[in-house]
Amino acid sequence: MPKIFSAEEVNAHNTKSDAWFCIEGKIYNVTNFIDQHPGGEEVILEQVGSDASEAFIDVGHSEDAKRILEGLYIGELAPGVSSQRMVLILRIANELNPPFRKLWRDPLHLLSVRLQLRRTIQGKIRN
């Protein structure tokens, strides 16, 4: 049975010396692979601590790359948090002052923020 990680746990591993990311709900520890990446370390470092699914799929990696990735697999993202938006929200929350962090992690507050963002975006699209 795979180990289950929250989006917050993935987000906490966002440095070159401690680098994880998620691809299609699977979590990978890429710390020891960063210097070996054929595309350079910057490509991986842009994705650590977040959902790298889109970036990984868009590049069209080879079967060899996918096999290497399998060797870096450490677990699964907890159900219901696979959205890249959730990881982004957690990243923003980590930058806020400590009193606000708890507020951002409250599901009702997140829902109200999401609804307000949707209204704002829809309003700009209509205009």
Contacts in CASP RR format, 6 or more apart in sequence:
PFRMAT RR
TARGET T0000
AUTHOR 0000-0000-0000
METHOD contacts of the structure
MODEL  1
MPKIFSAEEVNAHNTKSDAWFCIEGKIYNVTNFIDQHPGGEEVILEQVGS
DASEAFIDVGHSEDAKRILEGLYIGELAPGVSSQRMVLILRIANELNPPF
RKLWRDPLHLLSVRLQLRRTIQGKIRN
2 75 0 8 1.000
2 76 0 8 1.000
3 74 0 8 1.000
3 75 0 8 1.000
3 76 0 8 1.000
4 75 0 8 1.000
4 76 0 8 1.000
4 77 0 8 1.000
4 78 0 8 1.000
5 27 0 8 1.000
5 74 0 8 1.000
5 75 0 8 1.000
5 76 0 8 1.000
5 77 0 8 1.000
5 78 0 8 1.000
6 77 0 8 1.000
6 78 0 8 1.000
6 81 0 8 1.000
7 22 0 8 1.000
7 77 0 8 1.000
7 78 0 8 1.000
7 81 0 8 1.000
7 86 0 8 1.000
7 87 0 8 1.000
7 90 0 8 1.000
8 90 0 8 1.000
8 105 0 8 1.000
10 20 0 8 1.000
10 21 0 8 1.000
10 22 0 8 1.000
10 27 0 8 1.000
10 49 0 8 1.000
10 50 0 8 1.000
10 77 0 8 1.000
10 87 0 8 1.000
11 49 0 8 1.000
11 50 0 8 1.000
11 87 0 8 1.000
11 90 0 8 1.000
11 91 0 8 1.000
11 94 0 8 1.000
12 49 0 8 1.000
13 19 0 8 1.000
13 20 0 8 1.000
13 29 0 8 1.000
13 48 0 8 1.000
13 49 0 8 1.000
14 20 0 8 1.000
14 48 0 8 1.000
14 49 0 8 1.000
14 50 0 8 1.000
14 91 0 8 1.000
15 48 0 8 1.000
16 31 0 8 1.000
16 34 0 8 1.000
16 41 0 8 1.000
16 45 0 8 1.000
16 48 0 8 1.000
17 31 0 8 1.000
18 31 0 8 1.000
19 29 0 8 1.000
19 30 0 8 1.000
19 31 0 8 1.000
19 34 0 8 1.000
19 44 0 8 1.000
19 45 0 8 1.000
19 48 0 8 1.000
19 49 0 8 1.000
20 27 0 8 1.000
20 28 0 8 1.000
20 29 0 8 1.000
20 30 0 8 1.000
20 31 0 8 1.000
20 48 0 8 1.000
20 49 0 8 1.000
20 74 0 8 1.000
21 27 0 8 1.000
21 28 0 8 1.000
21 30 0 8 1.000
21 44 0 8 1.000
21 47 0 8 1.000
21 48 0 8 1.000
21 49 0 8 1.000
21 50 0 8 1.000
21 51 0 8 1.000
21 52 0 8 1.000
22 28 0 8 1.000
22 49 0 8 1.000
22 50 0 8 1.000
22 51 0 8 1.000
22 52 0 8 1.000
22 53 0 8 1.000
22 77 0 8 1.000
22 82 0 8 1.000
22 87 0 8 1.000
23 51 0 8 1.000
23 52 0 8 1.000
23 53 0 8 1.000
23 56 0 8 1.000
23 57 0 8 1.000
23 69 0 8 1.000
24 53 0 8 1.000
24 82 0 8 1.000
25 51 0 8 1.000
25 53 0 8 1.000
25 76 0 8 1.000
25 77 0 8 1.000
25 82 0 8 1.000
26 73 0 8 1.000
26 75 0 8 1.000
26 76 0 8 1.000
26 77 0 8 1.000
27 73 0 8 1.000
27 74 0 8 1.000
27 75 0 8 1.000
27 76 0 8 1.000
27 77 0 8 1.000
28 69 0 8 1.000
28 72 0 8 1.000
28 73 0 8 1.000
28 74 0 8 1.000
29 72 0 8 1.000
29 74 0 8 1.000
30 44 0 8 1.000
30 48 0 8 1.000
30 72 0 8 1.000
33 44 0 8 1.000
33 68 0 8 1.000
33 72 0 8 1.000
34 41 0 8 1.000
34 44 0 8 1.000
34 45 0 8 1.000
35 41 0 8 1.000
37 43 0 8 1.000
37 44 0 8 1.000
43 55 0 8 1.000
46 55 0 8 1.000
47 55 0 8 1.000
47 56 0 8 1.000
49 87 0 8 1.000
49 91 0 8 1.000
50 84 0 8 1.000
50 87 0 8 1.000
50 88 0 8 1.000
50 91 0 8 1.000
51 82 0 8 1.000
51 83 0 8 1.000
51 84 0 8 1.000
51 87 0 8 1.000
53 84 0 8 1.000
54 84 0 8 1.000
61 69 0 8 1.000
80 86 0 8 1.000
81 87 0 8 1.000
89 104 0 8 1.000
89 110 0 8 1.000
89 113 0 8 1.000
90 104 0 8 1.000
90 105 0 8 1.000
92 104 0 8 1.000
93 100 0 8 1.000
93 101 0 8 1.000
93 104 0 8 1.000
93 105 0 8 1.000
94 101 0 8 1.000
96 104 0 8 1.000
103 109 0 8 1.000
104 110 0 8 1.000
END
